[in-house]
Amino acid sequence: MKKISPNSLKAKMRKIELFVFDVDGVLTDNTVYMGRNGAEYKRFCIADGMAVYIARRAGIPTAFISGRKSPATTARAKELRISDYYQYPGTKRKPFERLLKKYKLQPEQTAFMGDDIIDVVLMKMAGVSATVPHAPDYVKRYADVVTKKQAGFGAAREFVDMVLKAKGFDPLELTFK
């Protein structure tokens, strides 16, 4: 994990205006179930979905950037009303740069959460980067935050709550009323 003081991290978090998440290994438990007919199934955490909702209520959009195409990811993005989701092999830099342009942001205004080698480029670019406990050590060294919760079990929610609190939001005040 990067060496950064709690006050410096909090200052970086206050600048965040966009959340970007990898999918497999962050929003899922890094498992893909394949049916006999080739159908793919993934397990998503409801608490992570609530994180997307409360971030939206705070005025902060969420995007997904995945290194693989998946109907399950598309369905989850649509269910959460996320319009910015990118799924294709190759560098994640291009869709990230599209997001910066679309939202007129600088990289330091973004929070990115990934778990593997393909995510390091965005972890290095984002204002605040996070990863999960199962990430390899060579990925963790680029993270400002390593969550306590595991991937697919509320890690994204933990990260979103952390950023929102640093920005002065109370997640309870951002829920249904």
Residue pairs with C-beta under 8 A, 6 or more apart in sequence:
1 140
1 141
1 143
1 144
1 145
1 146
2 129
2 141
2 142
2 143
2 144
4 12
4 144
9 128
9 144
9 145
9 166
10 166
12 108
12 127
12 128
12 144
13 111
13 128
13 162
13 163
13 166
13 167
14 166
14 167
14 168
15 108
15 109
15 127
16 60
16 109
16 110
16 111
16 127
16 128
16 163
16 167
17 60
17 103
17 105
17 109
17 110
18 60
18 61
18 62
18 63
18 99
18 103
18 105
18 109
18 110
18 111
19 52
19 55
19 60
19 61
19 62
19 63
19 110
19 111
19 113
19 160
19 163
20 62
20 63
20 64
20 65
20 96
20 99
20 110
20 111
20 112
20 113
20 122
20 126
21 27
21 62
21 63
21 64
21 65
21 112
21 113
21 114
21 156
22 64
22 65
22 66
22 67
22 92
22 112
22 113
22 114
22 115
22 116
22 118
22 119
23 64
23 66
23 70
23 73
23 76
23 87
24 30
24 32
24 42
24 66
24 67
24 68
24 70
25 114
25 115
25 116
25 132
25 134
25 135
25 151
26 113
26 114
26 115
26 132
26 151
26 152
26 155
26 156
27 44
27 45
27 48
27 64
27 76
27 151
27 152
27 156
28 42
28 43
28 44
28 151
28 152
29 43
29 150
29 151
29 152
29 153
30 115
30 134
30 151
30 152
31 42
31 43
31 152
32 40
32 41
32 42
32 70
33 40
33 41
33 42
34 40
34 41
35 41
40 70
40 71
40 72
41 72
42 70
42 72
42 73
42 76
43 152
44 76
44 152
45 152
45 153
45 154
45 156
45 157
47 154
47 157
48 152
48 154
48 155
48 156
48 157
49 76
49 79
49 80
50 157
50 175
51 156
51 157
51 159
51 160
51 161
52 62
52 80
52 82
52 160
53 80
53 175
54 160
54 161
54 164
54 171
54 174
54 175
55 61
55 62
55 160
55 164
56 62
56 81
57 174
57 175
58 164
58 167
58 169
58 174
60 164
61 84
61 103
62 80
62 82
62 84
63 82
63 84
63 85
63 86
63 95
63 99
64 73
64 77
64 82
64 84
64 85
64 86
64 87
65 85
65 86
65 92
65 95
65 96
65 122
66 73
66 85
66 86
66 87
67 87
67 88
67 89
67 90
67 92
67 118
68 87
68 88
68 89
69 87
69 88
70 87
73 85
73 87
74 85
74 87
77 85
84 99
84 102
86 92
86 95
86 98
91 121
92 118
92 119
92 121
92 122
93 121
93 122
93 125
96 110
96 112
96 122
96 125
99 105
99 110
100 106
100 107
100 110
106 127
107 125
107 126
107 127
108 126
108 127
109 127
110 125
110 126
110 127
110 128
111 126
111 127
111 128
111 129
111 130
111 159
111 163
112 119
112 122
112 123
112 125
112 126
112 128
112 129
112 130
113 129
113 130
113 131
113 132
113 155
113 156
113 159
114 120
114 122
114 123
114 129
114 131
114 135
114 139
115 131
115 132
115 134
115 135
115 139
115 151
116 135
116 136
116 139
117 136
117 138
117 139
119 131
119 139
120 139
120 142
122 129
123 129
123 131
123 139
123 142
123 143
124 142
128 144
128 145
128 163
129 142
129 143
129 144
129 145
130 143
130 144
130 145
130 146
130 147
130 155
130 159
131 139
131 140
131 142
131 143
131 145
131 146
131 147
132 146
132 147
132 149
132 150
132 151
132 155
133 146
133 147
133 148
133 150
134 150
134 151
135 143
135 146
140 146
145 159
145 162
147 155
147 158
147 159
148 158
149 155
149 157
149 158
161 171
164 171
164 174
165 171
